[in-house]
Amino acid sequence: MLLFRGKESNPRSLMKAISWRTLGSIDTFVLGLLFTHDVKAAGAIASTEVVTKILLYYFHERAWAQVGWGLPKAEPEEDKGDVLPQQDSIPT
């Protein structure tokens, strides 16, 4: 599946999105529990946001893969053509 081209592969971006969302969902559950004092409500809040935020993060990550700002610039390789390196002649 090719959506955007970038330095990272699509599967890598997807795995990053899932791991980040897992951490975010734990945070959302804890905050929901602190505010509502209800495990069921906190679980409902955390579970409903999982899928949408994975997708949002994935597309956000792939869009940023298109942006060169802040990345080191690659130096262009010199065109050396078919020139072979000089070898020292060995007297016989």
N, C-alpha and C positions, 0 to 999 in steps of 0.2 A: 504494500500500500504506500504510494508516494503522494504525500500531501504537500510537503515543503522539503526543500533541500537545505542541508545544513551540515555542520561538523559532527553532529550526533545522529545515530540511527533512530528510526521511528520506534523500534522496540525498546531502546534505552530510554527515550523520552517517556514512553508509556510506563515503564517500570518506575521511573522517577516520580511520575504523577501518582501512581498507586501507593508508593511508599510515603510520599508526602501527604497524600489524602488520609492514609491510615493514621498518621501522627495528628493531622488536623481533626479527624473524627474523634479521636480520644480526647483532644482538647475541647471540642464542641460538647461531647458527652459530659465531661467534668463541669464545664461552665453551665450547661443546661441543668445538671444536678444541683449545682450551687444556687442557681436562680429559682428553680421550681421545687426543689426538695422532693422530686418525684422521679424515681428510676425509669418508670415507663415513659414519661414525657421526655426525659433526657435522651432515652434510647430512640424515641420517635424523631426527635430533632436531629440527632446525629445520623440516623440511618437515611433520612430523606435527602440529606445534602451530599451524600457520598458520591453518587453517580454523576450528578451535575458538576460537582467540583473537580472530579477526575477529568471529565471532558474539557472543562474550562482551563484547567492547568495544562493539559496536553496541548491544546491549541495555542495557549500563551507561550509555552516552551518552544513549540515549533515556529511560531512567529518570531520569537527572539533569536532563533537559530539563523534567521535571514538577515539579522542586523549585524553589521560588522563593527559598529561603534564599540569601543572599549576593548577590542581584541587586538593582539599583536599583529602587525602587518607581516605577511609572508614576503621574504625577499625573493625576487625572481631569479631563477637559475640562469646562469650564463649559457649561451648557446655555443658549445664547443665543437659542434660539427663532427666530422669523422677524423679529426686529428688525433693521431696516436702520440702518447708521450715519448719524448726523446730518450733513447737508450744509449748509455755509454758504449763506445766501441771497444771491444776487447781485442788487443793485439794477439795474433797467433804465432 
